[in-house]
Amino acid sequence: MAWYDESIFYHIYPLGLLDAPKENKYDGITHRLPALSPWIEHIKSIGCNAIYIGPLFESEGHGYETTDYKKLDSRLGDNKDLKDFVKKCHKAGIRVIFDGVFNHTGRNFFAFKDIKEHRENSRYRDWYCNVNFYGNNEYNDGFSYDNWGGYNLLVKLNQRNPEVRDYICDVIRFWVNEFDVDGIRLDAADVLDFDFMKALRATANEVKPDFWLMGEVIHGDYTRWVNENTLHSVTNYNLHKALYSGHNDHNYFEIAHTVKRLYDMGGNRPDGLKLYNFADNHDVERIYTRLTNKAHMIPLHILLYTLPGIPSIYYGSEFAIEGKKEKFSDASLRPAINLDDHKDDIRSNPVTSLIARLGQIRQKTAALSYGEYRELVLTNRQYAFLRRSQDGYCLVAVNNDDNDRPMSLPAEGYDSFTGLLSGETINAQNGQINVNVRGNSGDIWVPAGSFDKTIIKVTKAKKQPDKEIKTDKTVHIPEPEKNADSDRDKSLQTPSESVNLPENKDIPVNGAKSPDNRDGSYEDGIIKGLQEAVLARMEKNGPITDQMRRDVENNVYHDSLINWIKSF
């Protein structure tokens, strides 16, 4: 067991959160990073115990065109600021991983500048891929080179060059020695050379016990990257897409199918591949914006925290902020946020309250970190599964319908169960517990008496107007109530009488129509979502041309997504 096996990540894009200028003018140091100190306590208060922060190092603009791997971006501060931040996080019991942008550099990186100056005579000419002194580019360099995603701003490193490999491995050693970092998220890991990643893994094993390598991978067989020779984990874009579309389309079949396929990839591991699960990040729309029915924030986050994998919250999404993808800018996805504007959100905002409680539950329920997964109930609007480990047993049930739905779940020999979100205790009958799952909600059921009672203790909210999670028909979220038995938070239980929809109709998994009767198969929906993710990843570096879009749609860089998805 390693620290990351029990982690709940908080993802920070610092240049956005701290309102740094979009362009680095290299005109001095501005100490913005110390302003993150109050966020450490907030991050801890919502149950997160690890931070993924980046990009951090000197760059030209958005942070992914690195110009100095050993110097904090001057728009954020200096190396002492970063060292102090990591030290404060560690003191609070929070691990920290950095963004490692090792596939490409910016044009102001020392090696590329040397090529511009000395051309064929540069000792760094082989540090980059396919440098051609008979070509040219839009910068009129008098030579051409391979780039990332069609952007010459991002010059592709030659990872098969031993000097490049050794240099990057030394950067990792420097980050550990200088900042005491606990791991690295590898940017664009899906295009990194595999031998290069093996060298990074060897370095990770050397520098620090349980040093974690997590890679950004959009699609493919994740076991190509997640294994004992390369990375510990990758970004779970498959689940990301399934989470929002499975709720928008009232199609839990998509989520369950995705989970089972990914879980089976883990082979004999009871807890699966330990993929990095997320509802949104700095490259895709905020989940609150993505969801058609905002009340689905509740069951979606219950799944995020209880399905196999390592959950992550993107900064600000715990407040249910909006963030729509724009054609030529990701600024709305990476906003500056004043924490003082949200200082009471754990008590007054039902989404923040839910996420904080889920964080606490996850930390104190070992089965959610280490337990096997088994599907129990599946319709297009209801979904239940168990997580079971040597240290515990829990049942999870969610409902994306506006009406309450009963479910029968296996008691496995236990006499009674308590819902960790509702606080309700139910006795088993004939080897089953019969639960009522509220509309647009869910619960986590554990054997009564087997849990730390503090995880269902609720602090009563201040008197104030009700927080609303808006849908086509507004659903009011009442403030916490007390009953005769105990304090139980009702703030995230949507009253079934608030909305009325037609009775639930099961949807064929591979039907010709999607749940809202739009044309398109289940598989086509997954493929479209993956293509959107690829385009979103490219868009963060600049405008997408028609040719780039056609390349993604035609899969010119990868095997057909259709054949890939049908191979399972």
N, C-alpha and C positions, 0 to 999 in steps of 0.2 A: 504493500500500500504506500503510495506517494502522496505528497501534499495536493497535487493536482487532481487526484482521484476524488477528493472531497471538496473541490473548489466550486465557488459560484463567482463568475467573473463580472467585473464592471469595466466596460469598454469606453475609453476616453480618446477623443481626437483633440489633442491639446491646442493646436493652432486655431481651431474653431471655437472650442469652449472658452478660451482665453482671449478671443477677439483680436488675434494677431493680424497684422497687415497681410493681404493676399500675396504680395510680392516682397521678397527679401532684398532690401537695398544695400545690405552689408554696411550700414552706416552707424553701427554701434550696438550695444547690448541693452535690451529692455527686459527687466526682471519680472516677467509675467508668471512664471511657474510657481513662485511662492503663494500665489493666490489660490492654488489648488489645496492648500493645507486644510481649510474648513471642509473640503469635500471628503477628506479621509474619514471623518467622523460620520458624515452622511452615508458614505459607502458602507461603513460598518453597520450603521443603524438599519439598513435595508437588507442585512444578512449576507452581503457580499464579502468574501475573504481573499479575493485576488483581483488585480487590476491589469488589464491589457491597455497600454498607453502608447500612442505613436501615430504618425512618425514624429521623431524627436530631434533628429540630428540635422546639422546645417544643410539647408537646401535652398532652392531658388524660388519655389512658390508653394504648392500644396503639400510639400514634404516628401514626395516620392521621387524627387530628382536630387538625390543626395550629393552634396559637394564636400562634406567632411564627416566621416563616420565616427570621429573621436571628439566631436565638439557639439554641445547642445546648440540647437538653432538659436541664433542671437536674438530672434524675435521673442524667444521664451526665456532667455537668461543665459547663465553660464553653467559650467559643469558642477560647480558647488551647489547651485540651486537643485540640480537633478539628484546629486548625491544626498542632499538633505531631504528631498521628497521621498526617495526610496527608504531612507533611514526612518522617517516618520511612519511610513506605511508598515515597515517591519515591526516597529514598536507597537503598532496597533494590531498586530497579528495578520497583516495583509501582505500577500506575496505580490510581486510586480514582474510583468514581462514586457519587453520592448518590441516595437516593430522593427524587423530586420529586412531592409530593402536591399537584397543582395543579388537580384537578377540584373539590375541596371543601375547606372549612376546618372547624375546630371551632367550637363556639358561643362560645368565649372569645376568638376572633379579634377584633381591634380594630374592624373594619368591622361585624361582626355585633353586637357590643356597642353600637355607636353606633346601630344600627337599633332595638335594644331600648329604648334610652334616648330617642331622638328620634322614633321611629316615622316617620310620613309626612314629617317635616321632616329626616330624616337624609340627608346628602349621599351616603351609601353604599347607599341603598335599591335602586339598580340594580346593585349589585355582585353580587347574588345573583339566582337565577332565580325568577320568578313569586312575588315577595313579595306576599301578599294580606292587607291589613289588615282584611278582613272575615272572615278565617278564624281558626283557633286550632290548637293542637297539645297533645301530652301534657305539655309544659313550661308550658302556660298563658301563652304569650307574648302572646296577643291578636292574633296573625297567623300565617299559614302560609307555606310556601316549599317549593321543590323540594329534594330531598335525593339522596343516593346510596344505591341499593340498598334503599330503604324505611326508612332510619335517619335520623331528624331530628337525630341527633347529628352527622351529616355534612352540612353545608349547602352546596348546589351553587352554585359560582361561576358568574356570567354571563360566560363567556369571550368573548362577542361585544361586551362593553363595552370600549372602548378603554382606559379607566383600569385595568381589571383586567388586560388584556393587557400594558400597559406596566409595571404593578406587578410582575407575574410575571417579565417579561423583565429588570427591574432586580434581582429576586432572583437570577436566574442570574448576572448580572454581579457581584453582591455575593459569591456563592459562589466565583466564580473569583478575584476580587480578594482576598478574605479568606482563603480556604482552599486555593486553587490546585487545585480539583477538576477532573477530567479528563472528566467526562460526567455524565449524569443518566438514571436509569431513571424513566420517567413512569408513575406509578401510574394505574390505570384509564384507560389510553390509548384503550381501545376505546369510551369514551364522551366523549372530548375532542372539541371542535369542530376541524374540519380547518383552518380558517383560523387558529385559535389555534395549532395545531401548526406551521403554516407560519411564524408569527411566532417561535415558539421555535427553529425551524431556522435562521432568519435570524440570530437572536441567537447561536446556537451557532456559526455560521460566522464571526461577528464576534469572539467573546471569546477564542478559542484555536484554534490549528491542530489539526485532527482531534478537536475536541470532539464526543463521542459522545452521541447520543440514542437510547435504547432504550425501547420502550414495552411496558407490560403489556397484552397482547391475548389473549383466550381462544380465540376461533375467528373464522373468516371468511377472506376473501381477503386474505392478509397484504400483498399488493402495494398495497392501499389505503393502508396506513400506511408501508410500506418503499419509499421512492422518493427521488429527489433533492430533493423539495420538503418532505417532512415528516420521517420518522424514518429512522435508519440501520438499525435492527433492531427486532424485537419478540420477546416470549417465545414459544417454540415449544411450546404446550400440545398441539398435535397429536402431535408426536413423544413428548412426555412420556407421554401416555396409551398410545401404541403400544408404547413400550419396556417398560412393566410388563405390559400385557395380552398383548403378543406373546410374552413369555416364560411368563407364567402359563398361557396357553392353548396353548403350543407352536405358535405361529402366526407365523412370520417373514413370511408373506404380508402381514400387517397392517403390520408395520414397513416392509417394502420398498415397499408401495403408498403409504404415507404419505410416505416419503422421496422417491419418484419424483414424486409430485404436487407436493410443496413445491419440489423441485429444478427442476421444469419451470416453476414460477412465476418463477424467476430469469431466464428468458429466455436471453439470450446470455452471461450470466455463468457462466464455467466452475465457479466455486466456489459457485454458487447465491445465495440471498438473504442469507447470513450471519446466520441466525436464532440467537437465544439459546437454546441447548439445555440442558436440565436433567433430572435424574432425580427430583428433589424440590425443594421450597422451603418457605417459611414458611406457606403456605396449604394444603398437601397432605400426605398421610401420607409418612413416611420410606420411602425405597425399600426398605430392609431389611425393614420391616414389610409393605410391599405385596407383596413377592415370596413366592409359595408355596414355591418351592424356593430356599433362600438361596444355593445354589451358583450361581444365575443372576446373582448380583452380578458375576461375572467376565465372561461374554459381554456383559451389558448395558453395563458400563462401557467395554469395548472399543469397542462401537458408539458410545457417547456421545462418545468421544474421536476417533473416526475418520470418522464420517459428516459430511456438509457442515454447517457451522454453527460456532458458538462455544460450547465446552463450559463448564459451570459446576458447581461442587460446593457444596452447601449445608452450612454449618458443622456438623461432627459426623458427617455421613454418611460421611465418609472413615474413620470409626472403626466403621462399621456399627452405629450406635445405633438403637434402636427409637423410634417416634413415631407413635402411633395417633390418628387424627382423633376428637375427642370432640364430643358434641352441642352443648354450650354453651361450649366453651373450646378455644382453640388452644395452650394452655400446653404441652402435651406435645410440640408440634411446634417449640417455641421455648425449649428448656430452657437453664438455666445449665450450663456445662461447665467443669470445672477441667482446664486443659491439662496440669498435672502428672500427672494420672491416665492420660495417653496419651503420655507423653514417649518411650516406647520402641516405639510402635505401628508406626512405619515398618519396624522390624526384626521385630516379633513378631506383628503383625496382618496377615494376608494381604490383606485388603481395602485397608488403608492402604498396604501395600507395592505392590499393583497400581496404585492411583491415582497414587502417587508416580512409578512407572515410566512409566505412560501420560503423565503430565505432562511428563516428561523427553523421551519419544519425540515427543510432539506438538510441543514447542518446537524439536526438531532435525530434523523431517521436514516440509519445506516443502509437499510434496504434500498433507498433511493439512489445511493452512490454505488453500492456493490451488488445489489440484488439481481437475480435473473428476471427476465421479462416474459410474461405469457398473456396473450390476448384472451379475454373472457367473454365480452359482449361487443358486438359490432353491428350497427345499422348506420344509415347515412347521417343520423342525428344523435346517436348515442354511442358511447365507446367506453369500455371498461377493461382494465388489465390488472395483473398483480405484479408486484415486485417482491421477491423473497430472497433473503440471504441467511447466513448462519445466525446473524444478530437480529433478525426481525422479519416481519411479514406485513405488507400493506396492500390495500386495494384502492385503486383510483378509478373514479367514474366521472365522466363529463357529459354534458348535454348541450347541444347547440340550438335546440328548439326553444321557442319562447314559452312553451308549456312544460310543466313538471312531467317527469317520466319515472315510473318505478323500475327498479332493477333487482334481480336476485343474484347474489354473489357468493362464492364458496367461503365458508367459515373456517375450513381446514382444522376442525377440532376445537376451535376457540369458542367460548361461551357468549362473548359479547364484543362489540367493536365500538370505538368512538371516532367520530368525524373530526379531524384536526382543524378543519375550517369552520364547521358548524358548531362543534362542541357537543353534538347530539350523540347519545349512547343508545345502541340497538342490540337487543338480545338475538342470538342465533336460534333458528328453528329448523329442525330436520337437516342440519348441516349447511344451512344457508342463512345469509342475512338479507332481509328485504328492505331496501333503501329507497327513498324518494329523492331523486336528483332534481333540484330546482332548475327552472328554465334558464338558459344561458349561464350555467354555473357548473359546479362540480364539487367533489370532496375527496379527501384522502382518509381512508378508514384503516385504523390499526387496532389490534386487540386491546381491549380496555385494560388499563393498568400497566401497559407495556411502554408507555411514553412519558417523557418529561412534561409535566403539567404546565410548565411555563410557556409551552409553545401554543397553547390555546387560551392563555390569559390575555384579556383585552383591556386596554385603557380606554375609558369612555371619551368620546370626542367632545370637543367644545360645542356649545350651542351656536349654530349658524345655519344658513340656508343649506338644503341638501345638495350634495354634489350629484351631478347628473352624468350618466353615460348615455349619449344620444344615439338613437336609432331612427329609422323611418318614423316610428312612433316612440316618442320619448319615454324612456324607462327611468323612473326615479329610484335612486339608491338610498334607502333610509339610513339614518345614523345608527350606530350600535345600540342594542337594547339589552335589558336585563330580564332574566326570567327567575323563577323561584329557585332553580337549581344552581345556577352559576352565571357569571358574566359571559355572554356569547355575542360575538360580533356578527350582526346581521347586515352590515353595511354593503356586502357584496352579493347579497341574495336578491335576485330580481323577482318581484312579486309576479306570480303566474297570471294574475288577473290584469296586469298592466297592458298586455298585448294579446291578440288572438290571431293565430294563423291557422291555415287549413291543417288537417290531420297529416301526420308524417307519412311520406311515401318512400319506400326503399328505391334506391337508384342502382341499376346494374353497374358493376365496376367498369365494364368495358362497353357500356351502352353507346348508341350513336348520338345521343343527346346529353349535354351536361345538365346539371340539376335545374338550371333556369331555362332549359330548352334551347340553349344556344347550340349551334352545330359544333361538332368536335368531339373526339373520343377522349377517354380518360388519359391515354398515353400522349395524345397530342397536347393536352393541357400541361402535362409534366414537361414535355419537350419545350413548349412555349415559355414556361417559367424559367427553365434552365438557360434558354437563349436570352431572355430578359436579363438574367443575372450576369451573363457574359458581357452583354452590351453595357450594363451598369458598371461593371468593373472597368471597361475601356473608357467610359465617358468621364471618369474622374480625372482623366489626363487631358481632356479637350473635346472639341466637337467630334461627333461621329459622322463620317462621310457616308454617302449612299453606298459606296463600294465596300466600306467596312461592314455596314449592315448586311449587305448581300453575302459577304464572306461568312458572317456568323450564321445567317439563315441557311446557307448552302453547306455549312460545316467544312470549309476548305482546309482548316487547320487540324481537324480531328475526325475520327471515324464518325459515321453517321450517328447522331443522337437517337434516331429512330431504331436503328439496329441495336444500339447499346441498351436502350430501355427495354426492348423486347427480348433481350438475352437473358433476362432474369425469370 
